[in-house]
Amino acid sequence: MRPEYSHRPIDFRYLSSAMRWLLGANIAGFLLIHFVPQFYDLFSLVPVHFWKDRYLWQVVTYMFLHGGLLHLIFNLLALWMFGMPVESQWGSWEFLKYFFLCGVGAGIVSVAMQPHSTTHIIGASGAIFGLLVAYAMMYPDAVVYLYGFFPIKASHMALLFGFIEFLAGITSSTPGIAWFTHLSGMLIGYVYLRWWWEFEIRLKGQWRAWVGPRAGGSTRSSSRMPAAPKRAAAKDADADLEAEVDRILDKISAHGKESLSREELEVLRRESERKKSKWGHA
C-alpha cells in the first residue's frame, strides 16, 4: 500500500516505514559521530581514502552524518517536506531508489572532482536537492514558503537554488560547504527523471521483446482445457498493456514524468512488477 500524502500537521503515525527509516538513520548518524569520534573518520566521505584505501562504503554512509544540529534539522525538514509527496506518488521502493541514486551519485561526482582531497564530506544534501528537483517537476506551481516567510513556486525555487549552488561553487564563497555535491544531486535527479527513467523502461521492453521468443521453450497444454483461446486472450491483453505503456512513455518524452496521472503511474508500476515476476525478478 502506498503512503498517503495530505496537508496534516507533522504526525509520525502517518509516516511510511521508508521515511521513518531515513529520518532515524540520520538522527542515529548525528549522535554517533558526536559520541564515537572514530565513526566520523570511518564513515564520512574523504576522497583520498575512497580512492587510495578503497573506502567505497563512504559514498553511502556520508549521507547519514551531520556535523551541526541546524544542518541536521534543515535536512530532515526538507526530507519530510519534499519526500512525502514524492513517495506518495511513486511508492516507497522507487522513492528510496531515487534518494540513493542522487545521494550516492553526488558523492561519486565529489570524489571524482577532487580525488586527492582530505576534506570530510557529510550530509544528505545531495539527495535532498535531488528530491527538491523531483518535487518541483511534479508540482511546479506548488507554493513553498522559502525560509518560512517568502512564497515562491516550487519550480522557481529549484532554479534559484541551482543558480545559488553553481555561483557559490565557482566562487568558493564558503569553503566549508560542498556546493558541487548539492548541485550534482540536482543534476543527477533531473537527468534521471527527464531521460534515463524513460530510457530504462523502453530498454526493458525491448529486452523482453527480444528474449521472449527464446525464453519459453516448448510448452505443453492440458487436454482438458482449451489452451489456445486462453493464450489468444492473454496475448491480446499483453498487447493492450504494451500499447498503453508506449502511450505513457510518449507522454513522458513530450512533457516529462511529472505530467503523469496517478493512474498512469500505477500502470507503469504494474508493468514493472509483471516483468519482474515473469523474468525471475531480474
N, C-alpha and C positions, 0 to 999 in steps of 0.2 A: 504493500500500500504506500502510495506517495504521501510525503508530508504536506499538510495544508498550510497555506500562507494567507494570513489575514492581518488586518490592522489592529491587533491586540497589543496591550502592554507586554513588556518582556515577562514571560512566564515560562520557566524551564520545563513545565509539564508538557508544553506544546513543541518542544524542540525534538527534532529527529535524533536517532541514535548516532548518525554520522556527524551532525552538528555538535552534539554533546561530546563525542569523542575528540573532535578537533579543538573545541574550547578547553576540555580537560587536559589534553596533551600540551597545549600552550601554557596553561597555568602550571602544570607539573614541571615543564621545562624551565619556566621562570624561577620556580622555587629551587630546583636542583642546582642551577648554576650559581645561586647565591649561598647555598649551604654545602655544596660539594664542588670546590674550586676546580678539580681535575675534569669535571664534567664539561666545563666551558672549553677547555683546551682540546678535549677529545671530540666534541660534537658540534662545535661551531665550524663554519666553513672557512678554512685557511687555504688559499690557492696553492702555496708551495707544498703543504702537507698532502693536498689532494693529488698533486702530480708526482711528487718525489716519494712520499711514503705510502701512496695508494690508499689514502683515507677516503674511499669512494662513498661511504655512507654519509659523509658530511653534506652532500648536496640535498639530502633528505632531512637530516636532523637539524640543520641550521634554521629551518622554518619554525621550529618549536621553541626557540630560545629568544628571550628578550632581555635587554640589559636594564631598562628602566621601567618603572611602573606605568608611566604615561604611555610609553611605547606599546606596552602590553595592552593597556586599556583601549587605546585607539584602534589597534589592530583587531582586537576581539569585537569591539563595537562594529567595525566595518565588516568583519566576517559575518556577524549576525545580520547586519542591516542589508548587505548585498547578497549574502549566501542563501538566506532563507527563501527569497522569491525565486532565485535561480534553481535551487534544489527542488522547490515545489513544482517547477515546470519540467525539469529533466529527470528527476528521481535521484536517489542517493548515490547509486553507482556512477552514473555519468557525471554528477556533481563532483564526487571525490576524484574521479579520473582527471577532470579538468583542473581541479585545485592543485593536484600534484604535478600535472603537466606544466602549469605556469610556474609553480614554485621551484621544481627541480630544473626546469628549462632555464629559468632566470639564474639559478646557481651555476649551471654549466656555462652560461654566457659569461658570468662574472669571472670564473676561474680561467676561462679561455682568453679573456681580455688582459688579465694581469697574472700570468702563470707563476711569476716569481714573488708575488706579494705575500707578506707575512701578516697582513691585516685580517682580523677576525670579522667575518660577515655573519650577522644573525638577524632573525626576524622573518615573519611571514609576509612581509610587504610585497614581495614579488607575486605571490599567489593572490594576495588581497587586491592588488592592482589588476590582475587578470580577471578577478570576479567583478571589479568595477566596470571593466570593458564589457563583460557578458551582460551585466545588468543594464548598462547604457544601450546596448544593441537590442535587448529585449524590450526595454521600457524607455525609449529615447525621450519621450515627453514627460516622464515622471518628474515631479518637482522634489528636489532634495535641498534641505537647508544646510548649506555649507557652513561648517563650524557651528551649527546650531542657530545661525542668525540670517544668513544670506540665501534667499531662494534662488535656485538655479536648476535648469533642466539637466537630467542625467547625461544626455549626450554632450551638452556643453561642458559639464563638469569633467567628463572623461577627456575631452580635448584640452581643457585648461590644465588638468593635472599632467597630461602627457607633455604639453609645452613646458610646464614648470620643471618637470623631471629632466627633460632634454637640456633646457637652458642651465639648470643648476649643475648638470653633469659636465657640460663642456666648459663651464666657467670655474668649476671646482669651488663653488662659493661656500660649501660646508663639507670639508674633507671627511668628517666622521660619518657621513651618511652615504650609503651605496645607491646613488641616484640611478645608475645604469642598471642595477639589479631590478629596481622598480619598473623602469622603462622596458626592460626585457620582458618582464611578466606581462605588461600590457600588450606588447607587440606579438608575443607568442600566443596570447589569448585571442587576439584579433585574427591572426593568420589561421589559427585552428578553426575558429568559428566561421570565418568568411570563405575559406578554401579547402583546408585539409579535411574537415568534418564531412563535407560533401564528397570529396575525392575518396575517402576511406570507404564510405558506403557503396559508391559506384564500383570501387575495386573489388569489394567483397561480392557484389552482384556478378561481376564479370568472372571472378574465380569460381563462383557457384555454377555459372552457366558453362564454364569450360570443363570443370571437374564432374559435373552432374552425370553426363552420359557414361563416364568411365568409372564412377564410384560404386554404382549399384550392383554391377554384375548381373548374373541371371537370377530371376525371381520365380517363385512358384506360387500359383494361385490355387485356392481351395476349390474342389469340385462342387462344394455345397453352396458357394457364394458367387454371385455374378460379379467377378472382379473387374471386368472391362468397363462397365458403366461407372463403377466407383473410381477407377483410375481416370476416366474421362472427366468426371465431376471434379476430382481433386486437381487435375491439370488446368481446368477452366478457372478454378478458384485461385490457383497459383498465378495464372496469367493475369487475372483481375488485380490481385495484390501487387504484382510486379508493375503493372501499368499505373496503379495508384502511387507506388513508391517513386516511379520515374517522374510522375507529375509533381510530386512533392520536392524531389531533387531539382527539377527545373525551376520551381518556385524559389528554392534556396539560392540557385545560381543568379536569379534575377533580383531578389530582394533580401537575401541573407536568411540565416536560420531564425533570427528574431521575428520574422514575418509569419512563422508557422503558428497555427492554432493549436490548442491543447489536443484536439482530436488527431491532427496531422502528426504531432509529436508521438502520440500513442501508437499510430500506425507504424512509424519508424521503429519504435521500441519493440512492438510485437514482431516485426520483421527481423530485427536483430536477434531476438530470443529464438525465433524459429530457426534461423540459420545456425545458431549455437547448438541447439538440440539436434539438428539434422546432421551436422558435421562434427559431432563428438565434442562440443563445447570448445572449439578451437579459438 
